[in-house]
Amino acid sequence: MNYYEVQFTYTSPIDTEIINDVLASELGEIGFESFTSNENGLTAYISEKLYDTEAIKDKITSFPLGPVTFAYIEKFIVSKNWNEAWEKNYFQPIRIGNECIIRASFHEAVPDITHTIIIDPKMAFGTGNHETTFLMISEILKLDLEGKEVLDMGCGTAVLAILAAKKGASRIEAVDIDEWAYNNALENIAMNHTPNVSIHLGGADKIAELGRFDFVFANINRNILLNDMASYSACMKPGSILYMSGFYSEDIPVIAESCTNNGLKLVSFNEKNNWVAVRVEKQ
């Protein structure tokens, strides 16, 4: 499959990492499948058949943060072996001590690891390379999930849902609004032999259909977390735990306020390179 690579840069007083996150979310709605970010901006990839310059212009014109002045350069990329590209440029195995390793099917197996998760990202987010995924995995490794019911919102590759299954959760529901991520997640749960993970295509509107949970994991971004907090709270049992990431340490006060307004209490957080994962309890 042929792709377009689009490199976005910005002029704005807003932190580039914040713009990168929000822009990736916006572009995902018009078919972009993968993103790499740095201090200069965002590089995004979309299949040739879905590429629409007018849709890009509309997203830039209606961008929810401001003020931001955008510039972008497009590049046509002839079909390639995307697994090879990920292995070479982006996706190296992620290891957390001897407890967990995240690797692709094209990586060699590593012995004496408690939990091995095989993820073939195929342009989807959630390989463990990003700080937020690393933080969430680190938190899940501390939990006793035996027999628990788990919800993974914005599941991406389903790496968190798969880890929950490997740690003994009895029922795991994973939800993502992006169709590419949905299909990739289905492939990954099959590779990891975790049939008790169910993947759903949709957003927070799906939560009410899925019942109530002991643990909720939501690794998305600040704006979506704030918008969907009431839905998270509604599906949690008394004493249930919510872990959230996808935002910065300076966002903690507004996240904590939203938690309080929805019957939740932020009790602790961990940080890596200014990214944060918080633990929240249902009151």
C-alpha positions in Angstrom: 0.0 0.0 0.0 1.3 3.5 -0.9 1.3 6.2 1.7 1.7 10.0 2.1 4.0 11.3 4.7 3.0 14.8 5.9 5.4 16.8 8.1 3.7 19.5 10.2 5.5 22.3 11.9 4.0 25.2 13.9 4.5 28.8 15.1 2.8 29.1 18.4 3.4 30.0 22.1 1.8 26.7 23.0 4.2 23.8 23.8 4.9 21.8 20.6 4.2 18.5 22.4 0.7 19.6 23.3 0.0 20.6 19.7 1.4 17.3 18.5 -0.9 15.3 20.7 -4.0 17.3 19.8 -3.2 17.4 16.1 -2.6 13.6 16.0 -6.1 13.1 17.5 -7.6 15.4 15.0 -5.8 13.8 12.0 -6.8 10.4 13.2 -10.4 11.3 12.5 -9.6 11.8 8.8 -7.7 8.6 8.2 -4.1 9.2 9.4 -2.8 6.0 10.8 0.5 6.7 12.5 2.5 9.6 14.0 6.0 10.4 15.1 6.7 13.6 17.0 9.7 15.6 18.0 10.5 19.1 19.2 9.9 20.5 15.7 6.5 19.1 15.1 4.6 16.0 13.9 5.1 13.6 11.1 1.9 11.8 10.1 1.2 8.9 7.7 -2.0 8.2 5.7 -2.8 5.7 2.9 -2.9 7.0 -0.6 -6.6 6.2 -1.0 -7.6 8.3 2.0 -5.4 11.3 1.4 -7.4 14.5 1.2 -5.8 17.9 1.2 -9.1 19.7 1.8 -9.7 17.6 4.9 -6.3 18.6 6.2 -7.0 22.2 5.6 -10.4 21.9 7.4 -8.7 20.3 10.4 -6.0 23.1 10.5 -8.6 25.8 10.1 -10.8 24.4 12.9 -7.9 23.4 15.2 -9.2 23.5 18.8 -6.1 25.1 20.3 -4.8 28.6 19.5 -3.1 30.6 18.4 -1.2 28.2 16.1 0.1 28.9 12.6 0.7 25.6 10.6 3.0 24.7 7.8 3.2 21.2 6.3 5.1 19.3 3.6 3.8 16.2 1.9 5.8 13.3 0.5 4.6 10.3 -1.5 5.9 7.0 -0.2 5.8 3.9 -2.4 4.6 0.7 -0.8 7.3 -0.8 1.6 7.6 -3.4 4.2 6.2 -1.5 7.2 7.3 -4.0 9.7 10.9 -3.6 8.5 10.5 0.2 8.7 9.2 0.0 12.2 12.0 -2.4 13.3 14.7 -0.2 11.8 13.4 3.2 12.7 10.8 3.2 15.5 10.0 0.0 17.3 12.7 -1.6 19.3 11.7 -4.1 22.1 10.7 -2.4 25.3 11.8 -4.2 28.5 10.8 -3.5 32.1 13.1 -5.5 34.2 12.4 -9.2 34.0 8.6 -8.6 34.4 7.6 -7.5 31.0 8.9 -7.2 27.4 7.0 -5.8 24.4 8.3 -6.9 21.1 7.2 -7.5 17.6 6.8 -10.9 15.9 9.9 -10.1 13.9 12.1 -9.7 17.0 13.9 -12.6 18.7 12.3 -14.1 21.8 13.9 -13.2 25.1 14.0 -15.9 27.8 13.1 -15.6 31.5 10.6 -12.8 31.2 7.4 -13.0 33.2 5.1 -11.4 30.6 6.0 -11.3 26.9 3.6 -9.2 24.8 3.9 -9.5 21.0 2.7 -6.3 19.2 2.9 -5.8 15.4 2.0 -2.1 15.4 1.4 -1.8 11.6 1.2 2.0 12.0 -0.9 2.0 15.2 0.0 3.7 18.4 0.9 1.8 21.6 4.3 0.0 21.3 5.6 1.1 24.7 8.1 3.5 23.2 6.0 6.5 24.3 6.4 7.6 28.0 2.6 7.3 28.6 2.4 3.7 27.5 5.6 2.9 29.6 4.0 4.5 32.6 0.7 2.7 32.3 2.5 -0.7 31.8 4.6 0.0 34.9 1.5 0.7 37.0 -0.4 -2.4 35.7 2.6 -4.6 36.6 2.1 -3.6 40.3 -1.6 -4.7 40.3 -3.3 -7.9 41.3 -5.7 -8.4 38.4 -6.6 -12.0 39.1 -10.3 -12.5 38.4 -10.9 -8.7 37.9 -13.0 -7.0 35.2 -11.0 -4.4 33.2 -11.8 -1.6 30.7 -9.1 -0.3 28.4 -10.2 3.0 26.7 -8.3 4.2 23.7 -6.7 0.8 23.5 -4.6 1.4 20.3 -2.6 -1.8 19.8 -4.4 -3.3 22.9 -1.0 -3.7 24.7 -2.6 -2.7 28.1 -5.5 -5.0 27.6 -3.2 -7.9 26.7 -1.1 -7.3 29.7 -4.2 -7.3 31.9 -5.2 -10.7 30.5 -1.7 -12.1 31.1 -2.0 -10.9 34.7 -5.2 -12.9 35.2 -8.1 -10.5 34.6 -11.2 -12.5 33.9 -12.9 -10.0 31.5 -11.3 -7.3 29.5 -13.1 -4.9 27.2 -11.0 -2.7 25.0 -12.3 0.3 23.0 -10.8 2.5 20.3 -12.5 5.0 18.0 -10.0 4.5 15.2 -10.8 1.6 12.8 -7.1 1.0 12.0 -6.3 0.6 15.7 -9.4 -1.6 16.1 -8.2 -4.0 13.4 -4.6 -4.0 14.6 -5.8 -4.8 18.2 -7.8 -7.8 16.9 -4.6 -9.2 15.3 -2.6 -8.6 18.4 -4.9 -10.3 20.8 -4.9 -13.3 18.5 -1.1 -13.4 18.4 -1.0 -13.2 22.2 -3.6 -15.9 22.8 -5.8 -13.7 25.0 -9.4 -14.6 23.9 -10.9 -12.9 27.0 -10.0 -9.5 25.5 -12.9 -8.1 23.5 -12.2 -5.2 21.1 -14.9 -2.6 20.3 -14.9 0.1 17.7 -16.2 3.4 19.2 -15.7 6.1 21.8 -17.0 6.8 25.3 -20.6 6.1 24.1 -19.7 2.4 24.1 -18.9 2.3 27.8 -22.5 2.1 29.0 -23.1 -1.1 27.0 -20.1 -2.9 28.6 -21.1 -3.1 32.2 -19.1 -2.2 35.3 -15.4 -2.6 36.0 -12.9 -3.1 38.8 -10.2 -1.3 36.9 -10.3 1.3 34.0 -7.2 2.2 32.0 -7.4 5.3 29.8 -4.2 6.4 28.0 -5.6 9.1 25.6 -5.1 12.8 26.0 -6.1 15.6 28.4 -9.1 16.9 26.5 -10.7 13.5 25.8 -10.1 12.4 29.4 -11.8 15.5 30.7 -14.7 15.1 28.3 -15.2 11.5 29.1 -14.6 11.5 32.9 -18.3 11.1 33.8 -18.5 8.0 31.6 -15.5 6.5 33.3 -17.0 7.1 36.7 -20.3 5.7 35.8 -18.9 2.3 34.8 -16.8 2.0 38.0 -17.8 0.0 41.0 -17.4 1.5 44.5 -13.6 1.2 45.3 -12.7 0.7 41.6 -9.5 2.1 40.3 -8.9 4.3 37.3 -5.5 4.9 35.7 -5.1 7.7 33.3 -2.2 9.0 31.2 -1.7 11.1 28.1 -1.1 14.5 29.7 1.6 16.5 31.5 2.4 17.2 35.1 1.1 20.7 34.9 -2.3 19.3 33.9 -2.7 17.4 37.2 -4.8 20.1 38.9 -7.5 20.3 36.2 -7.6 16.5 36.0 -7.9 16.3 39.8 -10.8 18.8 39.7 -12.6 16.9 37.1 -12.2 13.7 39.1 -13.7 15.4 42.2 -16.6 16.7 40.2 -17.4 13.1 39.1 -17.1 11.2 42.4 -13.5 10.3 42.0 -10.3 11.0 43.9 -6.8 11.4 42.5 -4.6 9.7 45.0 -1.2 9.4 43.4 0.8 9.8 40.2 4.1 8.8 38.5 6.0 10.9 36.0 8.5 10.4 33.2 9.9 13.3 31.1 7.0 15.5 32.3 4.4 12.9 31.2 2.1 11.6 34.0 0.1 8.6 34.9 -2.4 9.1 37.7 -4.2 6.6 40.0 -7.8 7.6 40.8 -10.2 5.9 43.1 -14.0 5.7 43.0 -15.5 7.2 46.1 
